[in-house]
Amino acid sequence: MSLFRLDASIRIDGSHSREIADTVESAWRETNPDAPVTRRHIGLEPVPATAWADAVSAGQTPAEKWSDGQRSAKALATAIVDELVAADALLFAVPLYNYGVSQHFKTYTDLAITDPRLAAGVPPAIAGKPAVLVTVRGGGYGAGTPREGWDHATPYTRRVLADLWQLDLKVVEAELTLAGENPALADFRDLAAQLRADAESSAREHGRTLSRV
């Protein structure tokens, strides 16, 4: 059994999404100790911002007339979808940035959708694969909070992974992850610790679920 893991955080040290995704992966490893893991770190090695436009225009241009940019974009789209198709289970660690989806993840999904295997209107080649989404939010966005409704990332990411790509998706969420760093959130540190513990527990549970394919 193989795992594909994508990280969208721009950080390594101190990245809550990475740490919780590590818990998912460790739980998956319990029954897959020697299985291969393919990793893509789009927060550190982002998909080029021009790749989507180049791939779209390449789809409207005879291959013999492709520019270098179009050729490169089409090759990258093929490579990232190959990774998803080849894996038995998928793990996505995608934090909330500035109330919206990470630009790195949006660029990645836009490019992936240009590949015929994940194009809109066709049965996705990865439909039914077990997947876990880890998403974290630095502040509080729950019902009754001042930022209720400001998380515009999680709904989008769910739509892509669960509805468009038809993955068998489980979601691990953590809030107030900046409570230990932001003085304005100091009063919520105990709550943040409880939410983190809950997220870690959910991560272990869903990591084990990934291994039961």
Residue pairs with C-beta under 8 A, 6 or more apart in sequence:
1 32
1 35
1 88
1 89
1 211
1 213
2 35
2 36
2 37
2 38
2 86
2 87
2 88
2 89
3 25
3 28
3 32
3 35
3 36
3 37
3 38
3 87
3 88
3 89
3 90
3 91
3 210
4 37
4 38
4 39
4 40
4 83
4 84
4 86
4 87
4 89
4 90
4 91
5 21
5 25
5 37
5 38
5 39
5 40
5 90
5 91
5 92
5 93
6 39
6 40
6 41
6 42
6 90
6 91
6 92
6 93
6 94
6 105
6 108
7 15
7 17
7 18
7 21
7 39
7 40
7 41
7 42
7 43
7 44
7 93
8 17
8 42
8 43
8 92
8 93
8 94
8 95
8 102
8 104
8 105
8 108
9 15
9 17
9 18
9 43
9 93
9 95
10 43
10 44
10 104
11 18
11 43
12 18
12 44
15 95
16 95
16 136
16 174
16 177
16 196
17 93
17 94
17 95
17 134
17 135
17 136
18 93
20 93
20 134
20 136
20 172
20 174
20 199
20 200
20 203
21 91
21 93
21 134
21 203
23 200
23 203
23 204
23 207
24 91
24 132
24 134
24 172
24 203
24 204
24 206
24 207
24 210
25 37
25 91
25 207
26 204
26 207
27 203
27 204
27 205
27 206
27 207
27 208
27 210
27 211
28 89
28 91
28 207
28 208
28 210
28 211
29 35
30 207
30 208
30 211
31 208
31 211
32 211
38 83
38 86
38 87
40 80
40 83
42 104
42 105
42 107
42 108
43 102
43 104
46 103
46 104
46 107
47 76
47 80
47 104
47 107
47 108
47 111
48 73
48 76
48 107
49 107
50 69
50 73
51 72
51 73
51 76
51 77
51 107
51 111
52 73
52 107
52 110
52 111
52 114
54 67
54 69
54 70
54 72
54 73
54 74
55 70
55 73
55 74
55 76
55 77
55 111
55 114
56 114
57 70
58 66
58 70
58 71
58 73
58 74
59 114
61 70
66 74
73 111
73 114
74 114
76 111
77 111
77 112
77 114
77 115
78 115
80 108
80 111
80 112
80 115
81 112
81 115
81 117
81 118
81 125
84 90
84 112
84 118
84 125
84 126
84 129
85 117
85 125
85 126
87 129
88 129
88 130
88 213
89 129
89 130
89 131
89 210
89 211
89 213
90 126
90 129
90 130
90 131
90 132
90 167
91 131
91 132
91 134
91 210
92 105
92 131
92 132
92 133
92 134
92 157
92 161
93 134
93 135
94 101
94 102
94 105
94 133
94 134
94 135
94 153
94 157
95 102
95 135
95 136
95 137
96 102
96 135
96 136
96 137
96 138
96 151
96 153
96 154
97 103
97 153
99 147
99 150
99 151
99 152
99 153
100 152
100 153
100 156
101 152
101 153
101 156
101 157
102 153
105 157
109 160
112 118
113 119
113 120
113 164
116 122
117 124
117 125
117 126
118 124
118 125
118 126
118 164
118 165
120 164
123 166
124 164
124 165
124 166
126 165
126 166
126 167
127 165
127 166
127 167
128 166
128 167
128 168
129 167
129 168
130 167
130 168
130 170
130 209
130 210
130 212
130 213
131 161
131 167
131 168
131 169
131 170
131 210
132 169
132 170
132 171
132 172
132 203
132 206
132 207
132 209
132 210
133 157
133 158
133 161
133 169
133 170
133 171
133 172
134 172
134 203
135 153
135 154
135 157
135 171
135 172
135 173
135 174
136 173
136 174
136 175
136 177
136 199
137 151
137 173
137 174
137 175
137 176
137 177
138 176
138 177
138 178
138 182
139 147
139 175
139 176
139 178
139 185
140 147
140 175
140 176
140 188
141 147
141 148
141 149
141 150
141 151
141 175
142 148
142 175
154 171
154 173
158 169
158 171
161 167
161 169
162 169
170 206
170 209
172 199
172 202
172 203
172 206
173 199
174 195
174 196
174 198
174 199
175 192
175 195
176 185
176 188
176 191
176 192
176 195
177 192
177 196
178 185
179 185
179 186
179 188
179 189
179 191
179 192
180 189
180 192
185 192
